Amino acid sequence: MITEYNPHVQGFLVTAVDTIQRLNWEQVKEPPPLLSKLLGGLVTAVSDLQDERLVMIMDVEKVLADAGGFYEDMKMENIQKN
C-alpha cells in the first residue's frame, strides 16, 4: 500500500488486500467518539459499506510518527530562532 503526505511517499507491506473500495466524500464521516478514544486518534474517519461493514480510515502521519519519530525532523522547520 502506497501513501503520500506532504513531500513524503511511504510504502506499507501488507499481507493481503481484501478489496479496493472507492468512496465519495459524502460517504466518509467522523468516527464515533468511543472508537476515537479506543484507538488513540489513529482512525480519522469511517464509512459504512453496502454490505454493512465499517471501514476505518487511518491517519498515516500519526502511525508513522508514533512508530518511530518519522516526522521528528519536521517539527522544528517553522520555528524561528532568536
FENRA-V851459 format. One record per backbone hydrogen bond with DSSP energy under -0.5 kcal/mol. CO is the residue of the C=O (numbers start at 1). NH is the residue of the N-H. E is the energy in kcal/mol with one decimal. If there is no record, write none. Layout:
CO_NH_E / CO_NH_E
This chain:
1_12_-3.2 / 3_10_-2.6 / 5_8_-2.5 / 8_5_-2.7 / 10_3_-2.6 / 12_14_-0.6 / 16_18_-0.5 / 19_21_-0.5 / 24_27_-1.8 / 24_28_-0.6 / 25_28_-1.0 / 29_46_-2.6 / 32_36_-2.2 / 33_37_-2.5 / 34_38_-2.7 / 35_39_-2.1 / 36_41_-1.6 / 37_40_-0.8 / 39_42_-1.5 / 42_44_-0.6 / 42_59_-3.2 / 45_57_-3.2 / 46_29_-2.8 / 47_49_-0.5 / 47_55_-3.1 / 49_52_-1.8 / 53_49_-3.1 / 53_55_-0.5 / 55_47_-1.8 / 55_57_-0.5 / 56_58_-0.6 / 57_44_-2.6 / 57_45_-1.3 / 58_60_-1.1 / 59_63_-2.2 / 60_64_-2.5 / 61_65_-2.4 / 62_66_-2.8 / 63_67_-2.1 / 64_68_-1.5 / 64_70_-1.3 / 65_69_-1.9 / 69_72_-1.9 / 71_74_-1.2 / 71_75_-0.7 / 72_75_-1.0 / 74_77_-0.8 / 76_79_-1.3 / 78_80_-0.6
